[in-house]
């Protein structure tokens, strides 16, 4: 069986930046184990699979290890593939997912995700997370992911979490977000996933479903600019709508081809 595949760098306007995602258009769903093995073979943070519906598309996301409940950058990448390669120039695309309805609007080169808000609540982190991070946060919260807040951007930039320690805990499908106010942007973050082949995710849209409502309240503003400080760096234009959040960015195609399964 021959299937089309694209690889897209999301939340960036340059190849080799942002977060790479593989995108596989399907006419009908493949068995789950086949999609999982394709994601493993692709060896990027997420592979998105989608099938057409009467209205919009159904979408699913797989890391090399597990199926995810929500993924921002791979949804952005999928909308880019549809709008640039499959059905040029739609103004919006609707996706149906395990996290409900997701909409992507498109204006020139900018794609905007409309996702559910996941406001984090105060929590206590397992000691293994604190041991791995090696710095004491000023605040700890949790939604799907643990959110550790620090005093300044430089702390986030220079953190060196110990993967061997963090791998002692299983947070599937979540991870650990570290965040702080930014110097030239509103807030910065990084995202780490225990027991994952890709320990630090380059740009994590789903984590911003928690970061946006948190920082909106802290900063007293609804429109914000965020940077994810991975080596590849990702820029997100964010807006808090209450029950929903908006995340905007660009995407570029790196690869277009076929796989044989």
N, C-alpha and C positions, 0 to 999 in steps of 0.2 A: 504494500500500500504506500502510495506516494502522497505526501502532505505538504502544503506550502508552509513556510516558516519565515518570520521576520525577527530581527533583533534590533531593538530600538533603545537609544539612550534617552531617558526621561528626566524631566526637570533640568534641562540644560539646552543651550542652543549650539553646542559643539560636540562632535563625536569624541568619545573617550572621557566625557564628563557625565555628571548626573548618575543615574542608576540604570544599568542595562537590564532589559527584560526581553524574554523571548515571547513571541506571539504566534499562536497556531490557529488559523481559521479552520473550522470544521463544518461539515454539512449536518452531522449528527454526532452525538457523544460517543467517544471511545470508552472501553472499559477503564475503570479507575486505575487499575494497576498499570495499564499501558500509558496513560497520561502521567502517572507518577514516574515511570521509567524514562519517558521522554524528558521530563523535567530534570531528572537526575543526569541524563546524558547531556542536556544543555548546559548544566553547571553554572547557571546564573542565579541571582537571588530569587527570581520568580519567573515562571512560565505561565502565561495566560492562554486559556483555551476558550473559544466562544462559538456559539451556534446561533443562526438567525431564527427569530420568532416572527409572528405576524406583525408585532410592533416591537422593534428593537432587537436586542440580543440577550441571550443568557451567557453569563461569564463565570468561569472558575479559575482559581489560581493555585499553583503548586510550587513549593520550594523543592530543592533536590531531595528533601526528606519527607515532607508532609503537605497535605492540602490546607490552605489558609482560609480564614473566614472573611478576610478583607485585605485588599492590597491597592494602594494608591498609584504607585509608579507604573505597575503593569496595566492598570486600567487606563491611565494616561497614554501609555504606549499602544494599547489596543485601539483607543480612539484615534490616535495618530495613524495607525495602519489603515483603519477603515476610511478615514477622511482623505488620506494622501494616496493610497494604493488601490482600494477596493471600490469605494463609492465617493468620489471626490466632491468636496465642498458642502457637506451637510452643516447646518448651523448648530445642531445638537444631536446627541446620540444617547439613547436610553439603554441601560444594562439592568438585567435582573440577576440578583446574586443571593448568596446565603445571608448577606447583611441588608437585604431589601433592595429597593430601587435606587440606582445610582445614575446620575445624569452628567454628561460631559458636554459643555457648550464650547463652540469653536469660533474664534474671531481672529482672522488672519493667521498668525503663527502661534497664538496663545490658546491653550486648552484649559478649561476650568472644570475641576471636579466638584460636584455637589454630593457630599458624603454625610453620613450621620455623625452628630457630635457625640463624643464619649468622654464627658467631663470626668476627670479623675477625682477620687476622694482620698482624704488622709488615710494612711495605712502604715503598718509596720512591715519593713522588708525582712525577708529571711537573712540571717546573719551571713550566710554564704555569699549573698549579693554584696553586702557591705565589705566583706573580706576581699572579694575580687576587685571591687572598685578602688579600695585603698584610700579613699578620701571621704570625709564625713559630710553628707549633704545637709543643707539647712532645712530641707523639707522632703518628705517622702509621701507619695500618693500612688494610687493604683486605679486603673480601669481594666482594659485587657492587659496592658503592660504596666510594669512598675515604672514610676516617673520619679527620678531623683533630681532635685533642684539644688543648684550650687550658686555661689556668690557672683562669679564673674566668668566671662567668656574664656579667658586664658586657662582656667581650671578645666573647662570642657575640652579645649583644644589639646591640652597636654596629658589628659588622663590616659593611663595605660592599664586597662583592666586585665586581670590574670585569667585567661581563658580556661586554663586547667582547673581553676577554682570555680569559676562560674558554670562550667560544664557539669558540676556536681548536682545542679538543679535542673529540673525539666519544667519549662514554662509554656510548652506548646499549647496554643499557637502564639503565645506572647513573647515579650522580650523585656529588655531593660533600657529605658530612655534616660539620658542625662541631659540637663538643660540649664540655661542661664540667660540673663539679659545679654543682649548683644551690644557691641560698641557702635557699629555703623548700621545695624539692623535691629529689629525689635527683640528678637530672641534667637538663640542658637541651640543646637542639639546634636547628639550622636545616638546611635541605636545599636545595641548588642543582642545577639540571639544565642543563648546557651545551646550546646549540643547541635550546633549547625555547622555545615561545611563552610558557610560564609559568615564568619563571626561578627563582623561589623557591616551592617547594611549601609550602602552609600547614601540613599535618600529614601525616607520611609513615610509615605503619604498617610498610611493608617495610624502611625504614631501621632501625626499632627491632628488627628481627630480628637486627641486628648490635649495636646499642647496648645491648640488654638483657643479652646474655651478657658484653659488655665491662664494663659498669658493675657487674654482679652480682659479677664477680671482683674488681674494684677496690674496691668498697664492702663486700664480705664479707656480702652479703645477697641474698636471692632475690626479695623483694617490694619494689617501688620505685614511686615516683610521678615522672612525667616531664612536662616542658613543652616544647613546640616553640614557639620564640619568634618566629614569623612575626607580621605585623600582625594576623592573624585569631586567633592563639593556639590551641593545642590541648593538651588534658590527657589523658594516658594512664596508666592503672593497669597496671603491668607485673609479670610474674612469670617467673623463669627456671626452666624445668623440665629443663634439660640439653639434650636433643635438640630440644626444642620450647620455644616461648615463648608466654606469654599477654599479650594487650593488651586492656584493657577501656575502654569509653567509652560515651557516649550519642550519639544522632543525632536530628535533627529534619527533617521534610519541609518543603521550601521550595516545591516546584512539583509539580503532578500534571496530566498532560495527554496529548496525542497529537502525534506527528509524522507527516508525510506524505512518503513516500520514493518 
